[in-house]
Amino acid sequence: MSARPTFAMLAVSLAACSGASCASNAARQADGGAAPGAEQVALRFAWPDGFRARVALEHQTLREGDPPTRAVVRHELTTERKGGEIFVRTSGTEGEGDEPELQLNLAIGEALVQVVGRDGAFKRAEGIDRAVELLRRGGADEPSGRTARDSIGRQVREDWEMTVGAWRGRSLAAGRPVTSQQEGALALLPAVTGTMDVELLFHKRVPCEEGQAEARCVELARTVRPAKKSEQEILAQVAAALPGPQGAALKSVSASSEQVLTTEPDTLVPHRLLLRDQVILTLTGPDGAPRVVTERSEDAYRFAPELDL
């Protein structure tokens, strides 16, 4: 998984990457407890030594005023244990489509490595220097230096959060959301940071693969949105990032990241991940009328584990 649950990611670049990165320290957490009669699930990280998976991704971006852009990507996810750590990488990446900077983003995905503990806790990202160098060589219109490093590092962590980090060690009751507040970055604008409202939900048990009869996997949902107390802070950051007239005209920012994961509860080996990100900017036009600018991104991942667990 190296950049999208450390799987190669189309949008590791700072202006067009997806995901709302969340730090591990929660400011608050609320769990309503088990509903009477609700099914319970205990989620445990237990990837085996040498775990590998083939990953296929279908990506689409919808930008206001532009035709949709698409890409199809395939790569291999590999893991290596060194001492008390697991190194998660992507390799053999192939992609095609009209998504801007596609090949650059795929190269960045291969450069990045997620380093996690044996318990599945995220520890650090490696390969960030190489990723920043690729951005510079590629001539992408991206921030450099510390801003780029911080944004890429947050994205690598977020990719792990979506498939493992947010779920490991949790016990959830079906239909009973667990909420928290965490410091993180805005969906589709990872250089914009603030406090995020995060909701985790266990939907139901489902087959791991389409056409299977046995419901051996679980469907989990994670939603990330800016917390109300961060609205003005986020508004100011987005306004500062826009060209002068547009920044002055910005009136509101709305963003969300919605993730639906199909995974094996006793190992957290993923099978499917659907990610939908959205950001909506409301500006005042020259005539005083509101103008709404929307960008949406959707990523559909399919994982084919190569080990019979």
C-alpha contacts under 8 A as a table, 3 or more apart, distances in Angstrom:
res1	aa1	res2	aa2	distance
1	M	4	R	5.83
1	M	5	P	4.74
1	M	6	T	2.45
1	M	7	F	2.96
1	M	8	A	6.19
1	M	77	L	5.47
1	M	78	T	7.62
1	M	88	V	5.89
1	M	89	R	5.61
1	M	90	T	5.73
1	M	113	V	7.94
1	M	114	Q	7.40
1	M	159	D	7.68
1	M	160	W	7.68
2	S	5	P	6.34
2	S	6	T	2.90
2	S	7	F	4.47
2	S	8	A	5.48
2	S	9	M	7.78
2	S	77	L	7.84
2	S	88	V	6.23
2	S	89	R	4.98
2	S	90	T	5.53
2	S	109	G	5.84
2	S	110	E	6.70
2	S	111	A	7.98
2	S	112	L	5.45
2	S	113	V	5.12
2	S	114	Q	5.75
2	S	156	V	6.83
2	S	159	D	7.76
3	A	6	T	4.04
3	A	7	F	5.21
3	A	8	A	5.15
3	A	9	M	5.48
3	A	12	V	6.92
3	A	109	G	5.37
3	A	112	L	6.40
3	A	113	V	7.50
3	A	114	Q	7.65
3	A	155	Q	6.76
3	A	156	V	4.85
3	A	159	D	5.85
4	R	7	F	4.33
4	R	8	A	5.46
4	R	9	M	4.94
4	R	109	G	7.93
4	R	155	Q	7.73
4	R	156	V	6.81
4	R	158	E	7.74
4	R	159	D	4.36
4	R	160	W	7.21
5	P	156	V	7.35
5	P	158	E	7.23
5	P	159	D	3.55
5	P	160	W	4.28
5	P	161	E	7.11
5	P	162	M	6.31
5	P	163	T	5.83
5	P	164	V	7.93
6	T	9	M	7.94
6	T	77	L	7.87
6	T	88	V	6.65
6	T	89	R	6.69
6	T	90	T	7.21
6	T	113	V	7.24
6	T	114	Q	6.27
6	T	156	V	6.60
6	T	159	D	5.61
6	T	160	W	6.05
7	F	55	V	7.54
7	F	75	H	7.83
7	F	77	L	6.44
7	F	89	R	7.36
7	F	90	T	5.92
7	F	109	G	7.23
7	F	159	D	7.72
8	A	75	H	7.27
8	A	90	T	6.11
8	A	93	T	7.60
8	A	106	L	6.22
8	A	108	I	8.00
8	A	109	G	4.40
8	A	110	E	6.43
9	M	12	V	5.97
9	M	105	N	6.80
9	M	106	L	6.48
9	M	109	G	5.73
10	L	17	C	7.17
10	L	59	H	7.72
10	L	102	L	6.31
10	L	105	N	5.40
10	L	106	L	6.26
10	L	109	G	7.85
11	A	14	L	7.60
11	A	16	A	5.62
11	A	17	C	3.52
11	A	18	S	5.78
11	A	105	N	6.41
12	V	16	A	7.48
12	V	17	C	4.88
12	V	18	S	7.39
12	V	105	N	6.13
12	V	108	I	7.25
12	V	109	G	7.20
12	V	152	I	6.61
12	V	155	Q	6.91
13	S	16	A	5.83
13	S	17	C	5.28
13	S	105	N	6.65
13	S	135	L	7.92
13	S	142	E	7.33
13	S	152	I	7.53
14	L	17	C	5.65
14	L	142	E	6.37
14	L	143	P	7.48
14	L	148	A	7.05
14	L	151	S	6.60
14	L	152	I	7.37
14	L	189	L	6.82
14	L	190	P	6.08
14	L	191	A	6.66
15	A	142	E	6.81
15	A	188	L	7.13
15	A	189	L	6.06
15	A	190	P	7.49
16	A	188	L	5.83
16	A	189	L	6.98
17	C	188	L	5.26
17	C	189	L	6.97
17	C	190	P	7.07
18	S	187	A	5.78
18	S	188	L	4.42
18	S	189	L	7.41
18	S	190	P	7.60
18	S	277	D	6.36
18	S	297	S	7.13
19	G	155	Q	7.11
19	G	158	E	6.89
19	G	159	D	7.78
19	G	185	A	7.95
19	G	186	L	7.39
19	G	187	A	4.91
19	G	188	L	6.16
19	G	190	P	7.52
19	G	257	S	6.10
19	G	277	D	6.61
20	A	155	Q	7.85
20	A	158	E	6.95
20	A	184	G	6.31
20	A	185	A	4.92
20	A	186	L	4.99
20	A	187	A	4.48
20	A	188	L	7.35
20	A	190	P	6.82
20	A	224	V	6.57
20	A	225	R	7.98
20	A	256	S	7.81
20	A	257	S	6.26
21	S	154	R	5.50
21	S	155	Q	5.81
21	S	157	R	6.91
21	S	158	E	4.59
21	S	184	G	4.76
21	S	185	A	4.98
21	S	186	L	7.34
21	S	187	A	7.93
21	S	190	P	7.23
22	C	154	R	7.42
22	C	157	R	7.69
22	C	158	E	6.18
22	C	161	E	7.81
22	C	182	Q	5.87
22	C	183	E	5.64
22	C	184	G	4.06
22	C	185	A	6.76
22	C	196	M	7.61
23	A	26	A	7.66
23	A	154	R	7.90
23	A	157	R	7.91
23	A	182	Q	6.08
23	A	183	E	5.54
23	A	184	G	5.86
24	S	182	Q	7.22
25	N	182	Q	6.40
25	N	183	E	7.72
26	A	29	Q	6.72
26	A	180	S	6.21
26	A	181	Q	5.51
26	A	182	Q	4.82
26	A	183	E	7.65
27	A	180	S	7.03
27	A	181	Q	5.28
27	A	182	Q	5.92
28	R	180	S	5.25
28	R	181	Q	5.51
28	R	182	Q	7.89
29	Q	178	V	7.31
29	Q	179	T	5.53
29	Q	180	S	4.06
29	Q	181	Q	6.75
30	A	178	V	5.81
30	A	179	T	5.12
30	A	180	S	6.18
31	D	176	R	7.95
31	D	177	P	6.93
31	D	178	V	4.69
31	D	179	T	6.57
32	G	176	R	6.80
32	G	177	P	7.27
32	G	178	V	6.96
33	G	173	A	7.55
33	G	176	R	7.29
34	A	38	A	6.49
34	A	40	Q	7.83
34	A	172	L	7.60
34	A	173	A	5.30
34	A	176	R	6.75
35	A	38	A	5.23
35	A	173	A	6.92
35	A	174	A	7.99
35	A	176	R	6.81
38	A	173	A	5.76
38	A	174	A	5.58
38	A	175	G	7.56
39	E	173	A	5.60
39	E	174	A	5.40
40	Q	171	S	6.91
40	Q	172	L	5.66
40	Q	173	A	4.45
40	Q	174	A	6.30
41	V	171	S	5.56
41	V	172	L	5.41
41	V	173	A	6.46
41	V	174	A	7.85
41	V	202	F	7.94
41	V	265	P	7.26
42	A	169	G	7.06
42	A	170	R	5.96
42	A	171	S	4.33
42	A	172	L	6.61
42	A	265	P	6.66
42	A	266	D	7.41
43	L	167	W	6.44
43	L	168	R	5.62
43	L	169	G	5.45
43	L	170	R	5.41
43	L	171	S	6.22
43	L	265	P	4.79
43	L	266	D	5.86
43	L	267	T	7.42
43	L	268	L	6.95
44	R	167	W	7.91
44	R	168	R	5.25
44	R	169	G	5.30
44	R	170	R	7.52
44	R	265	P	6.26
44	R	266	D	5.08
44	R	267	T	5.43
44	R	268	L	6.27
45	F	119	D	6.35
45	F	120	G	5.86
45	F	164	V	7.19
45	F	168	R	5.61
45	F	169	G	7.34
45	F	266	D	6.92
45	F	267	T	4.77
45	F	268	L	5.26
45	F	269	V	7.96
46	A	119	D	7.66
46	A	266	D	7.05
46	A	267	T	4.32
46	A	268	L	6.80
46	A	269	V	7.96
47	W	51	F	6.34
47	W	267	T	5.83
47	W	268	L	7.29
47	W	269	V	6.63
48	P	51	F	5.51
48	P	309	L	7.91
49	D	79	T	7.63
49	D	80	E	7.26
49	D	81	R	6.90
50	G	78	T	7.19
50	G	79	T	5.62
50	G	80	E	5.99
50	G	81	R	7.62
51	F	78	T	6.29
51	F	79	T	5.67
51	F	80	E	7.98
51	F	305	P	7.72
51	F	306	E	7.43
51	F	307	L	6.65
52	R	76	E	7.18
52	R	77	L	5.47
52	R	78	T	4.61
52	R	79	T	6.44
52	R	305	P	6.03
52	R	306	E	5.60
52	R	307	L	6.94
53	A	76	E	5.87
53	A	77	L	5.13
53	A	78	T	6.79
53	A	303	F	6.14
53	A	304	A	5.23
53	A	305	P	4.08
53	A	306	E	5.27
53	A	307	L	7.94
54	R	74	R	7.48
54	R	75	H	6.12
54	R	76	E	4.61
54	R	77	L	6.19
54	R	303	F	5.77
54	R	304	A	5.01
54	R	305	P	6.40
54	R	306	E	7.24
55	V	74	R	5.64
55	V	75	H	5.42
55	V	76	E	5.87
55	V	77	L	6.93
55	V	301	Y	6.85
55	V	302	R	5.72
55	V	303	F	4.66
55	V	304	A	6.35
56	A	72	V	7.48
56	A	73	V	5.83
56	A	74	R	4.53
56	A	75	H	6.76
56	A	301	Y	5.70
56	A	302	R	5.23
56	A	303	F	6.66
57	L	72	V	5.72
57	L	73	V	5.04
57	L	74	R	6.27
57	L	299	D	6.66
57	L	300	A	5.58
57	L	301	Y	4.55
57	L	302	R	6.53
58	E	70	R	7.59
58	E	71	A	6.07
58	E	72	V	4.72
58	E	73	V	6.57
58	E	299	D	5.78
58	E	300	A	5.24
58	E	301	Y	6.70
59	H	70	R	5.50
59	H	71	A	5.16
59	H	72	V	6.28
59	H	297	S	7.48
59	H	298	E	5.76
59	H	299	D	4.57
59	H	300	A	6.54
60	Q	68	P	6.81
60	Q	69	T	5.68
60	Q	70	R	4.43
60	Q	71	A	6.63
60	Q	99	E	7.97
60	Q	297	S	5.75
60	Q	298	E	5.32
60	Q	299	D	6.65
61	T	68	P	5.67
61	T	69	T	5.27
61	T	70	R	6.48
61	T	99	E	7.77
61	T	295	E	7.37
61	T	296	R	5.74
61	T	297	S	4.39
61	T	298	E	6.50
62	L	66	D	7.34
62	L	67	P	7.05
62	L	68	P	4.81
62	L	69	T	6.78
62	L	295	E	5.62
62	L	296	R	5.06
62	L	297	S	6.27
63	R	66	D	5.47
63	R	67	P	7.23
63	R	68	P	6.80
63	R	294	T	6.35
63	R	295	E	4.52
63	R	296	R	6.55
64	E	293	V	5.82
64	E	294	T	5.40
64	E	295	E	6.10
69	T	97	G	7.57
69	T	98	D	5.58
69	T	99	E	5.08
69	T	100	P	7.91
70	R	97	G	5.47
70	R	98	D	5.69
70	R	99	E	5.44
71	A	95	G	6.80
71	A	96	E	5.51
71	A	97	G	4.04
71	A	98	D	6.30
71	A	99	E	5.92
71	A	102	L	7.86
72	V	95	G	5.54
72	V	96	E	5.57
72	V	97	G	6.36
73	V	93	T	7.09
73	V	94	E	5.67
73	V	95	G	4.16
73	V	96	E	6.65
74	R	92	G	7.91
74	R	93	T	5.70
74	R	94	E	5.35
74	R	95	G	6.37
75	H	90	T	6.49
75	H	91	S	5.90
75	H	92	G	5.27
75	H	93	T	4.24
75	H	94	E	6.35
76	E	90	T	5.50
76	E	91	S	5.37
76	E	92	G	6.07
76	E	93	T	7.05
77	L	88	V	7.11
77	L	89	R	5.79
77	L	90	T	4.67
77	L	91	S	6.73
78	T	88	V	5.86
78	T	89	R	5.37
78	T	90	T	6.25
78	T	91	S	7.75
79	T	86	I	6.50
79	T	87	F	5.47
79	T	88	V	4.58
79	T	89	R	6.35
80	E	86	I	5.58
80	E	87	F	5.14
80	E	88	V	6.74
81	R	84	G	7.27
81	R	85	E	5.76
81	R	86	I	4.44
81	R	87	F	6.29
82	K	85	E	5.34
82	K	86	I	6.24
82	K	87	F	7.58
84	G	117	G	6.20
84	G	118	R	6.03
85	E	115	V	6.57
85	E	116	V	5.70
85	E	117	G	4.70
85	E	118	R	5.86
86	I	115	V	5.68
86	I	116	V	5.28
86	I	117	G	6.04
86	I	118	R	6.49
87	F	113	V	6.53
87	F	114	Q	5.83
87	F	115	V	4.72
87	F	116	V	6.67
88	V	113	V	5.73
88	V	114	Q	5.10
88	V	115	V	6.38
88	V	116	V	7.95
89	R	110	E	6.95
89	R	112	L	7.13
89	R	113	V	5.21
89	R	114	Q	6.83
90	T	93	T	7.31
90	T	109	G	7.06
90	T	110	E	5.32
90	T	113	V	7.91
91	S	110	E	5.88
93	T	106	L	6.89
93	T	110	E	7.54
94	E	106	L	7.98
95	G	102	L	7.58
95	G	103	Q	7.37
95	G	106	L	7.66
96	E	102	L	7.75
97	G	102	L	7.59
98	D	102	L	7.46
99	E	102	L	5.51
101	E	104	L	5.26
101	E	105	N	6.17
101	E	140	A	7.70
102	L	105	N	5.25
102	L	106	L	6.25
103	Q	106	L	5.06
103	Q	107	A	6.21
104	L	107	A	5.18
104	L	108	I	6.30
104	L	134	L	7.27
104	L	135	L	7.43
104	L	138	G	6.68
105	N	108	I	4.99
105	N	109	G	6.17
106	L	109	G	4.97
106	L	110	E	6.47
107	A	110	E	5.23
107	A	111	A	6.36
107	A	134	L	7.73
108	I	111	A	5.01
108	I	112	L	6.44
108	I	130	R	7.80
108	I	131	A	5.09
108	I	134	L	6.76
108	I	135	L	7.99
109	G	112	L	5.52
110	E	113	V	7.72
111	A	127	G	5.45
111	A	128	I	7.57
111	A	130	R	6.33
111	A	131	A	6.03
112	L	125	A	6.91
112	L	126	E	5.81
112	L	127	G	4.61
112	L	128	I	6.29
112	L	130	R	7.93
112	L	131	A	6.89
112	L	156	V	7.73
113	V	125	A	5.74
113	V	126	E	4.98
113	V	127	G	6.10
114	Q	122	F	7.59
114	Q	123	K	7.89
114	Q	124	R	6.42
114	Q	125	A	4.97
114	Q	126	E	6.51
114	Q	156	V	6.73
114	Q	157	R	7.61
114	Q	160	W	7.69
115	V	122	F	6.47
115	V	123	K	5.61
115	V	124	R	5.35
115	V	125	A	6.00
115	V	126	E	7.24
116	V	119	D	7.86
116	V	120	G	5.71
116	V	121	A	5.44
116	V	122	F	4.41
116	V	123	K	4.96
116	V	124	R	7.01
117	G	120	G	5.17
117	G	121	A	5.18
117	G	122	F	6.47
117	G	123	K	6.59
118	R	121	A	7.42
120	G	164	V	6.84
120	G	165	G	6.49
120	G	168	R	6.80
121	A	165	G	6.12
122	F	157	R	6.78
122	F	160	W	7.16
122	F	165	G	6.69
124	R	153	G	7.97
124	R	157	R	7.57
125	A	128	I	6.98
125	A	153	G	6.06
125	A	156	V	6.40
125	A	157	R	7.29
127	G	130	R	5.28
127	G	131	A	6.28
128	I	131	A	4.91
128	I	132	V	6.17
128	I	149	R	6.34
128	I	152	I	7.03
128	I	153	G	7.10
129	D	132	V	5.25
129	D	133	E	6.22
129	D	149	R	7.55
130	R	133	E	5.05
130	R	134	L	6.21
131	A	134	L	5.10
131	A	135	L	6.37
132	V	135	L	5.05
132	V	136	R	6.37
132	V	144	S	7.00
132	V	145	G	7.79
132	V	148	A	6.78
132	V	149	R	6.86
133	E	136	R	5.09
133	E	137	R	6.14
134	L	137	R	5.09
134	L	138	G	5.86
135	L	138	G	5.12
135	L	139	G	6.39
135	L	140	A	5.75
135	L	142	E	7.32
136	R	139	G	5.33
136	R	140	A	6.61
136	R	144	S	7.67
137	R	140	A	7.91
142	E	148	A	7.61
143	P	147	T	6.33
143	P	148	A	5.59
144	S	147	T	6.09
144	S	148	A	4.86
144	S	149	R	7.50
145	G	148	A	5.58
145	G	149	R	6.35
146	R	149	R	5.00
146	R	150	D	5.95
147	T	150	D	5.28
147	T	151	S	6.13
147	T	191	A	7.06
148	A	151	S	5.22
148	A	152	I	6.10
149	R	152	I	5.32
149	R	153	G	6.03
150	D	153	G	5.10
150	D	154	R	6.14
151	S	154	R	5.17
151	S	155	Q	6.27
151	S	190	P	5.74
151	S	191	A	5.63
152	I	155	Q	5.05
152	I	156	V	6.29
153	G	156	V	5.24
153	G	157	R	6.41
154	R	157	R	5.20
154	R	158	E	6.11
154	R	184	G	7.84
154	R	185	A	7.78
154	R	190	P	7.72
155	Q	158	E	4.92
155	Q	159	D	6.15
155	Q	190	P	7.44
156	V	159	D	5.25
156	V	160	W	6.69
157	R	160	W	5.31
157	R	161	E	6.23
158	E	161	E	4.80
158	E	162	M	6.26
159	D	162	M	5.45
159	D	163	T	7.01
160	W	163	T	5.61
160	W	164	V	5.70
160	W	165	G	5.64
161	E	164	V	5.45
161	E	165	G	3.96
161	E	166	A	4.83
161	E	167	W	7.68
162	M	165	G	6.68
162	M	166	A	6.33
162	M	222	R	7.64
162	M	259	Q	7.22
162	M	261	L	7.84
163	T	166	A	7.33
163	T	167	W	7.45
163	T	261	L	6.93
163	T	268	L	7.51
163	T	270	P	6.78
163	T	273	L	7.90
164	V	167	W	5.44
164	V	168	R	5.83
164	V	268	L	6.36
165	G	168	R	5.76
167	W	170	R	5.70
168	R	268	L	7.57
172	L	176	R	7.26
172	L	201	L	7.45
172	L	202	F	6.25
173	A	176	R	5.48
173	A	202	F	6.52
174	A	201	L	7.28
174	A	202	F	4.98
174	A	203	H	5.51
174	A	204	K	6.32
175	G	201	L	6.49
175	G	202	F	6.09
175	G	203	H	5.78
176	R	201	L	6.34
176	R	202	F	7.19
177	P	199	E	6.28
177	P	200	L	5.51
177	P	201	L	4.63
177	P	202	F	7.40
178	V	199	E	5.64
178	V	200	L	5.14
178	V	201	L	6.51
179	T	197	D	7.17
179	T	198	V	5.54
179	T	199	E	4.42
179	T	200	L	6.36
180	S	197	D	6.02
180	S	198	V	5.24
180	S	199	E	6.60
181	Q	195	T	6.47
181	Q	196	M	5.46
181	Q	197	D	4.74
181	Q	198	V	5.92
181	Q	227	A	7.53
182	Q	195	T	5.57
182	Q	196	M	5.29
182	Q	197	D	6.73
182	Q	198	V	7.18
183	E	193	T	7.27
183	E	194	G	5.59
183	E	195	T	4.46
183	E	196	M	5.93
184	G	193	T	5.49
184	G	194	G	5.70
184	G	195	T	6.13
184	G	196	M	6.19
185	A	189	L	6.97
185	A	190	P	4.90
185	A	191	A	6.58
185	A	192	V	5.44
185	A	193	T	4.13
185	A	194	G	6.25
185	A	196	M	7.84
186	L	189	L	5.13
186	L	190	P	5.47
186	L	191	A	7.59
186	L	192	V	5.63
186	L	193	T	6.05
186	L	194	G	7.64
186	L	225	R	7.75
186	L	226	P	7.17
186	L	255	A	6.77
186	L	256	S	7.72
187	A	190	P	6.57
187	A	255	A	5.96
187	A	256	S	5.88
187	A	257	S	5.77
187	A	277	D	5.90
187	A	278	Q	6.50
187	A	279	V	6.63
188	L	277	D	6.71
188	L	278	Q	7.02
188	L	279	V	6.79
189	L	192	V	5.68
190	P	193	T	7.02
192	V	234	I	6.57
192	V	237	Q	6.15
192	V	238	V	6.81
193	T	234	I	6.79
194	G	226	P	7.16
194	G	227	A	7.99
194	G	230	S	5.71
194	G	233	E	7.15
194	G	234	I	6.51
195	T	226	P	6.15
195	T	227	A	5.59
195	T	229	K	7.47
195	T	230	S	5.71
196	M	224	V	6.33
196	M	225	R	5.44
196	M	226	P	4.34
196	M	227	A	4.82
196	M	230	S	7.82
197	D	224	V	5.70
197	D	225	R	5.27
197	D	226	P	5.86
197	D	227	A	5.11
198	V	222	R	7.06
198	V	223	T	5.66
198	V	224	V	4.63
198	V	225	R	6.69
199	E	221	A	7.97
199	E	222	R	5.57
199	E	223	T	5.19
199	E	224	V	6.67
200	L	220	L	7.39
200	L	221	A	5.83
200	L	222	R	4.66
200	L	223	T	6.78
201	L	220	L	5.74
201	L	221	A	5.10
201	L	222	R	6.46
202	F	218	V	7.44
202	F	219	E	6.28
202	F	220	L	4.67
202	F	221	A	6.49
203	H	218	V	7.50
203	H	219	E	5.52
203	H	220	L	5.78
203	H	221	A	7.17
204	K	218	V	5.82
204	K	219	E	5.57
204	K	220	L	7.68
205	R	215	A	5.59
205	R	216	R	6.90
205	R	217	C	5.73
205	R	218	V	4.27
205	R	219	E	6.14
206	V	214	E	7.68
206	V	215	A	4.32
206	V	216	R	6.39
206	V	217	C	5.27
206	V	218	V	5.47
206	V	219	E	6.51
206	V	262	T	7.83
207	P	210	E	6.61
207	P	211	G	7.74
207	P	212	Q	5.68
207	P	213	A	6.44
207	P	214	E	5.58
207	P	215	A	3.95
207	P	216	R	5.48
207	P	217	C	5.61
207	P	218	V	7.85
208	C	212	Q	7.25
208	C	215	A	6.81
208	C	216	R	6.06
208	C	217	C	5.03
208	C	218	V	7.89
208	C	262	T	6.88
208	C	263	T	7.07
208	C	264	E	7.45
208	C	271	H	6.30
209	E	212	Q	5.82
209	E	271	H	7.36
212	Q	215	A	7.70
215	A	218	V	7.68
216	R	264	E	6.74
217	C	262	T	6.35
217	C	263	T	5.30
217	C	264	E	4.58
217	C	265	P	6.34
218	V	262	T	5.63
218	V	263	T	5.66
218	V	264	E	6.39
218	V	265	P	6.43
219	E	260	V	6.84
219	E	261	L	5.68
219	E	262	T	4.65
219	E	263	T	6.80
220	L	260	V	5.65
220	L	261	L	5.10
220	L	262	T	6.43
220	L	263	T	7.90
221	A	258	E	7.33
221	A	259	Q	5.56
221	A	260	V	4.46
221	A	261	L	6.27
222	R	258	E	5.94
222	R	259	Q	5.11
222	R	260	V	6.55
223	T	256	S	7.17
223	T	257	S	5.70
223	T	258	E	4.55
223	T	259	Q	6.32
224	V	256	S	5.71
224	V	257	S	5.13
224	V	258	E	6.57
225	R	255	A	6.13
225	R	256	S	4.75
225	R	257	S	6.68
226	P	230	S	6.49
226	P	231	E	6.77
226	P	254	S	7.86
226	P	255	A	6.96
226	P	256	S	7.53
227	A	230	S	5.47
227	A	231	E	6.75
228	K	231	E	5.33
229	K	232	Q	7.49
230	S	233	E	5.24
230	S	234	I	6.02
231	E	234	I	5.26
231	E	235	L	6.05
231	E	253	V	7.72
232	Q	235	L	4.94
232	Q	236	A	6.19
233	E	236	A	5.28
233	E	237	Q	6.42
234	I	237	Q	5.10
234	I	238	V	6.20
234	I	253	V	7.65
235	L	238	V	5.31
235	L	239	A	6.08
235	L	250	L	7.83
235	L	251	K	7.76
235	L	252	S	6.44
235	L	253	V	6.08
236	A	239	A	5.11
236	A	240	A	6.14
237	Q	240	A	5.19
237	Q	241	A	6.40
238	V	241	A	5.11
238	V	242	L	6.48
238	V	247	G	7.48
238	V	253	V	7.99
239	A	242	L	5.34
239	A	246	Q	7.45
239	A	247	G	4.08
239	A	248	A	6.74
239	A	250	L	6.14
240	A	243	P	7.80
240	A	244	G	7.97
240	A	247	G	6.04
241	A	247	G	7.21
242	L	246	Q	5.90
242	L	247	G	4.85
243	P	246	Q	5.49
243	P	247	G	5.84
244	G	247	G	5.21
244	G	248	A	6.31
245	P	248	A	5.28
245	P	249	A	6.28
246	Q	249	A	5.01
246	Q	250	L	6.20
246	Q	283	L	7.27
247	G	250	L	5.32
249	A	283	L	5.05
249	A	284	T	5.04
249	A	285	G	7.12
250	L	281	L	7.10
250	L	282	T	6.06
250	L	283	L	4.31
250	L	284	T	6.59
251	K	281	L	7.65
251	K	282	T	5.55
251	K	283	L	5.30
251	K	284	T	6.94
252	S	281	L	5.93
252	S	282	T	5.19
252	S	283	L	7.20
253	V	279	V	7.21
253	V	280	I	5.83
253	V	281	L	4.83
253	V	282	T	6.56
254	S	279	V	5.65
254	S	280	I	5.03
254	S	281	L	6.58
255	A	277	D	7.60
255	A	278	Q	5.43
255	A	279	V	4.20
255	A	280	I	6.21
256	S	277	D	5.79
256	S	278	Q	5.41
256	S	279	V	6.67
257	S	275	L	7.20
257	S	276	R	5.81
257	S	277	D	4.41
257	S	278	Q	6.55
258	E	275	L	5.84
258	E	276	R	5.17
258	E	277	D	6.35
259	Q	273	L	6.99
259	Q	274	L	5.65
259	Q	275	L	4.53
259	Q	276	R	6.42
260	V	273	L	5.69
260	V	274	L	5.15
260	V	275	L	6.60
261	L	270	P	7.32
261	L	271	H	7.82
261	L	272	R	5.86
261	L	273	L	4.53
261	L	274	L	6.57
262	T	270	P	6.15
262	T	271	H	5.61
262	T	272	R	5.01
262	T	273	L	6.31
263	T	268	L	5.51
263	T	269	V	5.63
263	T	270	P	4.31
263	T	271	H	5.58
263	T	272	R	7.11
264	E	267	T	5.64
264	E	268	L	4.97
264	E	269	V	5.39
264	E	270	P	6.52
264	E	271	H	7.86
265	P	268	L	5.38
265	P	269	V	7.86
269	V	305	P	7.77
270	P	273	L	7.59
270	P	303	F	6.38
271	H	302	R	5.82
271	H	303	F	4.65
271	H	304	A	6.62
271	H	305	P	7.74
272	R	300	A	7.48
272	R	301	Y	5.48
272	R	302	R	4.65
272	R	303	F	6.04
273	L	299	D	7.90
273	L	300	A	5.91
273	L	301	Y	4.97
273	L	302	R	6.69
274	L	298	E	7.37
274	L	299	D	5.84
274	L	300	A	4.60
274	L	301	Y	6.30
275	L	297	S	7.97
275	L	298	E	5.60
275	L	299	D	5.07
275	L	300	A	6.43
276	R	296	R	7.31
276	R	297	S	5.78
276	R	298	E	4.57
276	R	299	D	6.61
277	D	296	R	5.68
277	D	297	S	5.14
277	D	298	E	6.46
278	Q	294	T	7.38
278	Q	295	E	5.80
278	Q	296	R	4.43
278	Q	297	S	6.44
279	V	294	T	5.92
279	V	295	E	5.52
279	V	296	R	6.64
280	I	292	V	6.86
280	I	293	V	5.72
280	I	294	T	4.50
280	I	295	E	6.59
281	L	292	V	5.73
281	L	293	V	5.08
281	L	294	T	6.40
282	T	290	P	6.51
282	T	291	R	5.66
282	T	292	V	4.54
282	T	293	V	6.36
283	L	290	P	5.60
283	L	291	R	5.06
283	L	292	V	6.32
283	L	293	V	7.89
284	T	287	D	7.81
284	T	288	G	5.49
284	T	289	A	5.67
284	T	290	P	4.54
284	T	291	R	5.85
285	G	288	G	5.13
285	G	289	A	5.36
285	G	290	P	5.86
285	G	291	R	5.97
286	P	289	A	7.44
305	P	308	D	7.56
